[in-house]
Amino acid sequence: MLTVKNINQYYGGSHILRDISLEVPQGQVTVLLGRNGVGKTTLLKCLMGLIPIKTGTIEFDGKPIHHVTPYQRARAGIGFVPQGREIFARLTVEENLRMGLASKPASTPIPPQLFELFPVLKQMLHRRGGDLSGGQQQQLAIARALAARPKLIVLDEPTEGIQPSIIKDIGRVIRMLAHEGLDGQRVTVLLVEQYYDFAQELADHYLVMERGEFIARGPGSEMEAKGIRQLVAI
């Protein structure tokens, strides 16, 4: 679904991403782990076109996308849930969800399945996003990204600052997206996470980043045997 080959990125004289290559298989959960400041969020911004890459290629669904705009990547079928959620605090829950449909015709309805995934959003449809709790805002951010029915959803640390009960709900939704999908279409997931137990539970595949490069990768079933917890311990 997503193939990245030999991408490099610099901030000033600092080499932030070092010859990064990865594959995200269709209909599965790929987890990217690493401590703070190793380049995870920079990589995601490069994938979304928010930061241009210096060298390398990015292919999505068999087509090169590294030269196209962020909105063209969204239209191609990539949903993005940024770190910190970045919902529109002054807009209602419904208006936030409609922002996720910005690339669709104006008459496109909000997919009712979103309210099955996150029932609290239906209850708070007319409340402003800024009035929601942090966990509810995270659910809203994920639902907004799913509104356009993406083929791939990229999540940047969705458990950060979230209460345990909602972390469980988010994990359930991620698993369902990859294994069952939305309206029968499985959604590929790229998840950046620091919470090891959450990542291990969901991972079909894992990647570990340190100082802008991958130092370990493999099937999620091997994470414990390979000592991945120790690699990402703070």
Summary of the structure (lengths in Angstrom):
residues: 234
radius of gyration: 17.1
end to end distance: 31.4
largest distance: 50.6
contacts: 755
relative contact order: 0.20
helix: 34%
strand: 28%
